């Protein structure tokens, strides 16, 4: 690494709270924006942050397990959709916000896939989303 690239890398890392955050943002630059994208009302930001906090360890596990970058990008896009669906569902059923986010994620995903997602337009998009949700389900089953 050149001195300039080292300084840039150091500056980029310093904006994140941990090395893990830096790794996540190197693969998913807009990660910090996800909760704002999920917002229906201003009150959704905190809930979105909780969802994202639950998803980050799974995202890191995909990175550290050597999942190919193209697959990572698809999984991350699917996780973004899952978060959006969870926020939307919490507006339909406000009582959901009284439960722990980790519990809700564990209920939203199972060995068959994820919840119905209004933004999926094709069978291949649905298959990809379900694949990510099945991986998340296995992860949660082994870690929670």
VOBA-1610 file (N, C-alpha, C; in pm, whole numbers, padded with zeros to 5 digits, always signed):
BEGIN
Unk+00083-00118+00000Unk+00000+00000+00000Unk+00088+00124+00000Unk+00049+00222-00077Unk+00124+00347-00079Unk+00088+00430+00044Unk+00173+00527+00081Unk+00139+00612+00196Unk+00005+00683+00180Unk-00027+00724+00058Unk-00155+00793+00035Unk-00272+00698+00057Unk-00264+00576-00001Unk-00375+00481+00015Unk-00387+00436+00160Unk-00274+00426+00231Unk-00278+00390+00373Unk-00350+00499+00452Unk-00320+00623+00422Unk-00385+00735+00491Unk-00534+00739+00459Unk-00569+00711+00335Unk-00710+00709+00296Unk-00782+00595+00367Unk-00718+00477+00370Unk-00780+00363+00438Unk-00799+00393+00586Unk-00698+00455+00648Unk-00708+00489+00789Unk-00820+00589+00811Unk-00833+00687+00723Unk-00940+00787+00735Unk-01076+00722+00715Unk-01086+00630+00620Unk-01214+00563+00596Unk-01254+00478+00715Unk-01156+00407+00775Unk-01186+00324+00891Unk-01228+00407+01010Unk-01173+00527+01024Unk-01201+00606+01143Unk-01346+00653+01149Unk-01417+00653+01038Unk-01557+00696+01043Unk-01650+00587+01094Unk-01600+00466+01111Unk-01681+00357+01160Unk-01640+00323+01303Unk-01734+00269+01378Unk-01711+00247+01520Unk-01625+00125+01550Unk-01605+00038+01454Unk-01526-00082+01479Unk-01471-00134+01346Unk-01372-00223+01355Unk-01322-00284+01230Unk-01432-00359+01155Unk-01525-00419+01231Unk-01635-00492+01167Unk-01723-00397+01085Unk-01749-00279+01140Unk-01828-00179+01067Unk-01757-00140+00938Unk-01627-00125+00947Unk-01549-00090+00829Unk-01559-00199+00722Unk-01550-00324+00766Unk-01562-00437+00672Unk-01700-00436+00607Unk-01804-00421+00687Unk-01941-00418+00632Unk-01957-00307+00530Unk-01908-00189+00563Unk-01924-00076+00472Unk-01838-00088+00348Unk-01733-00167+00354Unk-01653-00188+00233Unk-01729-00275+00132Unk-01819-00357+00181Unk-01900-00441+00093Unk-02038-00381+00065Unk-02082-00293+00152Unk-02218-00238+00141Unk-02213-00092+00186Unk-02174-00006+00094Unk-02147+00135+00126Unk-02269+00208+00182Unk-02389+00169+00141Unk-02509+00242+00186Unk-02574+00179+00309Unk-02505+00091+00377Unk-02562+00019+00491Unk-02621+00113+00596Unk-02552+00220+00627Unk-02601+00314+00729Unk-02732+00381+00687Unk-02760+00382+00558Unk-02882+00447+00507Unk-03004+00355+00511Unk-02985+00228+00533Unk-03097+00134+00529Unk-03212+00174+00620Unk-03188+00204+00748Unk-03302+00239+00834Unk-03381+00358+00782Unk-03314+00457+00726Unk-03386+00573+00670Unk-03467+00533+00548Unk-03416+00440+00469Unk-03490+00392+00351Unk-03614+00313+00390Unk-03608+00251+00507Unk-03721+00170+00554Unk-03829+00255+00619Unk-03798+00378+00656Unk-03891+00461+00732Unk-04023+00484+00661Unk-04129+00466+00736Unk-04262+00509+00693Unk-04293+00639+00767Unk-04257+00642+00895Unk-04268+00764+00977Unk-04135+00785+01048Unk-04117+00902+01104Unk-03992+00935+01172Unk-03963+00839+01287Unk-04065+00785+01348Unk-04048+00691+01459Unk-03983+00560+01418Unk-03975+00535+01289Unk-03921+00408+01240Unk-03770+00399+01247Unk-03701+00512+01264Unk-03555+00509+01261Unk-03497+00417+01368Unk-03544+00431+01490Unk-03492+00348+01600Unk-03519+00200+01574Unk-03639+00169+01529Unk-03675+00030+01499Unk-03587-00022+01385Unk-03566+00059+01283Unk-03479+00020+01173Unk-03336-00005+01218Unk-03287+00078+01311Unk-03153+00058+01365Unk-03144-00075+01441Unk-03250-00110+01511Unk-03251-00238+01583Unk-03248-00356+01485Unk-03326-00345+01379Unk-03326-00452+01277Unk-03186-00467+01218Unk-03127-00354+01180Unk-02994-00358+01120Unk-02891-00417+01216Unk-02901-00382+01343Unk-02808-00436+01443Unk-02818-00588+01451Unk-02937-00642+01433Unk-02955-00788+01435Unk-02903-00853+01306Unk-02907-00782+01195Unk-02863-00838+01067Unk-02712-00833+01048Unk-02646-00736+01109Unk-02502-00717+01086Unk-02417-00840+01118Unk-02437-00909+01230Unk-02353-01028+01254Unk-02368-01135+01145Unk-02489-01151+01095Unk-02511-01247+00986Unk-02437-01200+00861Unk-02445-01072+00831Unk-02375-01018+00714Unk-02225-01041+00726Unk-02171-01015+00843Unk-02028-01039+00865Unk-01993-01187+00848Unk-02081-01276+00895Unk-02053-01419+00881Unk-02046-01459+00733Unk-02130-01399+00650Unk-02123-01428+00507Unk-01988-01383+00449Unk-01946-01263+00488Unk-01818-01210+00440Unk-01703-01299+00486Unk-01699-01328+00615Unk-01588-01404+00672Unk-01587-01550+00626Unk-01701-01601+00582Unk-01706-01738+00530Unk-01673-01745+00381Unk-01633-01633+00323Unk-01582-01633+00186Unk-01689-01639+00078Unk-01809-01595+00107Unk-01913-01592+00004Unk-01867-01495-00106Unk-01884-01534-00230Unk-01841-01453-00344Unk-01909-01316-00341Unk-01836-01215-00385Unk-01886-01078-00376Unk-02021-01058-00447Unk-02038-01120-00561Unk-02166-01106-00632Unk-02281-01164-00549Unk-02256-01277-00486Unk-02358-01338-00399Unk-02381-01251-00275Unk-02273-01195-00220Unk-02289-01105-00105Unk-02382-00990-00139Unk-02359-00931-00254Unk-02441-00817-00294Unk-02588-00856-00305Unk-02615-00975-00357Unk-02752-01022-00369Unk-02813-01049-00231Unk-02736-01114-00144Unk-02785-01139-00008Unk-02813-01007+00064Unk-02723-00910+00049Unk-02742-00782+00117Unk-02865-00710+00063Unk-02888-00716-00067Unk-03008-00655-00124Unk-03133-00722-00069Unk-03128-00852-00053Unk-03242-00926+00003Unk-03264-00891+00150Unk-03157-00874+00226Unk-03170-00835+00366Unk-03229-00695+00378Unk-03193-00610+00284Unk-03252-00476+00283Unk-03403-00485+00261Unk-03445-00572+00172Unk-03588-00593+00149Unk-03656-00650+00273Unk-03590-00743+00339Unk-03647-00802+00460Unk-03669-00695+00566Unk-03572-00609+00586Unk-03588-00500+00683Unk-03704-00410+00648Unk-03718-00380+00521Unk-03828-00296+00474Unk-03963-00362+00503Unk-03970-00492+00479Unk-04094-00565+00506Unk-04126-00568+00655Unk-04023-00579+00737Unk-04046-00582+00881Unk-04100-00448+00931Unk-04045-00338+00880Unk-04095-00206+00920Unk-04238-00189+00872Unk-04265-00228+00748Unk-04401-00217+00694Unk-04499-00299+00778Unk-04460-00420+00812Unk-04547-00508+00892Unk-04573-00448+01030Unk-04476-00376+01083Unk-04495-00316+01216Unk-04596-00202+01212Unk-04622-00148+01096Unk-04727-00046+01084Unk-04864-00111+01072Unk-04867-00227+01013Unk-04993-00301+01003Unk-05029-00362+01138Unk-04928-00413+01210Unk-04946-00475+01342Unk-04853-00406+01442Unk-04891-00292+01497Unk-04803-00216+01587Unk-04754-00294+01709Unk-04829-00395+01751Unk-04785-00474+01867Unk-04652-00546+01843Unk-04613-00562+01716Unk-04487-00629+01685Unk-04368-00554+01744Unk-04380-00424+01757Unk-04267-00344+01808Unk-04243-00366+01957Unk-04334-00432+02022Unk-04317-00459+02164Unk-04231-00583+02188Unk-04202-00654+02082Unk-04122-00777+02093Unk-03978-00751+02050Unk-03890-00836+02094Unk-03749-00824+02056Unk-03734-00846+01905Unk-03653-00764+01842Unk-03634-00771+01697Unk-03577-00907+01656Unk-03484-00960+01734Unk-03428-01091+01702Unk-03534-01200+01698Unk-03630-01195+01791Unk-03741-01291+01791Unk-03824-01278+01664Unk-03850-01154+01625Unk-03931-01131+01505Unk-03862-01182+01380Unk-03733-01154+01370Unk-03661-01205+01253Unk-03669-01357+01250Unk-03651-01419+01365Unk-03657-01565+01373Unk-03795-01617+01330Unk-03899-01538+01352Unk-04033-01578+01308Unk-04057-01547+01161Unk-03997-01441+01110Unk-04018-01400+00972Unk-03951-01493+00873Unk-03841-01555+00914Unk-03769-01643+00823Unk-03772-01785+00879Unk-03778-01881+00790Unk-03776-02020+00833Unk-03707-02105+00728Unk-03717-02237+00743Unk-03647-02326+00650Unk-03702-02320+00508Unk-03815-02256+00489Unk-03871-02242+00354Unk-03841-02107+00290Unk-03803-02008+00369Unk-03772-01878+00313Unk-03820-01765+00401Unk-03861-01657+00335Unk-03901-01537+00408Unk-04046-01500+00386Unk-04085-01385+00438Unk-04223-01340+00425Unk-04253-01299+00281Unk-04380-01286+00250Unk-04416-01230+00120Unk-04359-01090+00112Unk-04298-01060+00002Unk-04236-00929-00016Unk-04298-00863-00137Unk-04360-00751-00115Unk-04435-00682-00221Unk-04347-00630-00334Unk-04217-00622-00310Unk-04128-00564-00410Unk-04067-00666-00505Unk-04090-00793-00481Unk-04034-00897-00567Unk-04125-00915-00689Unk-04066-00908-00805Unk-04144-00907-00929Unk-04140-01039-01007Unk-04047-01126-00974Unk-04034-01249-01053Unk-04006-01368-00962Unk-04022-01486-01018Unk-03992-01607-00943Unk-03845-01613-00904Unk-03757-01568-00994Unk-03614-01573-00963Unk-03579-01477-00849Unk-03643-01361-00845Unk-03621-01268-00733Unk-03672-01330-00603Unk-03787-01395-00610Unk-03844-01460-00492Unk-03754-01574-00444Unk-03702-01652-00538Unk-03612-01762-00503Unk-03485-01710-00435Unk-03431-01601-00486Unk-03312-01541-00428Unk-03341-01491-00287Unk-03453-01422-00270Unk-03493-01370-00139Unk-03511-01486-00040Unk-03580-01590-00083Unk-03602-01707+00004Unk-03469-01775+00040Unk-03377-01780-00054Unk-03247-01840-00027Unk-03174-01762+00084Unk-03175-01631+00075Unk-03113-01548+00179Unk-03182-01570+00313Unk-03313-01575+00311Unk-03389-01593+00436Unk-03363-01730+00498Unk-03347-01834+00415Unk-03313-01965+00468Unk-03175-01964+00534Unk-03079-01896+00471Unk-02946-01883+00532Unk-02955-01808+00665Unk-03033-01702+00667Unk-03050-01624+00790Unk-03116-01710+00897Unk-03214-01789+00858Unk-03281-01878+00953Unk-03180-01975+01016Unk-03097-02038+00933Unk-02996-02131+00985Unk-02899-02059+01079Unk-02860-01939+01040Unk-02769-01860+01124Unk-02833-01832+01260Unk-02957-01783+01258Unk-03025-01751+01384Unk-03047-01877+01469Unk-03079-01985+01405Unk-03100-02111+01477Unk-02973-02154+01551Unk-02858-02129+01490Unk-02730-02169+01550Unk-02671-02068+01646Unk-02719-01945+01642Unk-02655-01840+01724Unk-02747-01778+01828Unk-02875-01799+01817Unk-02968-01736+01913Unk-03034-01839+02002
//
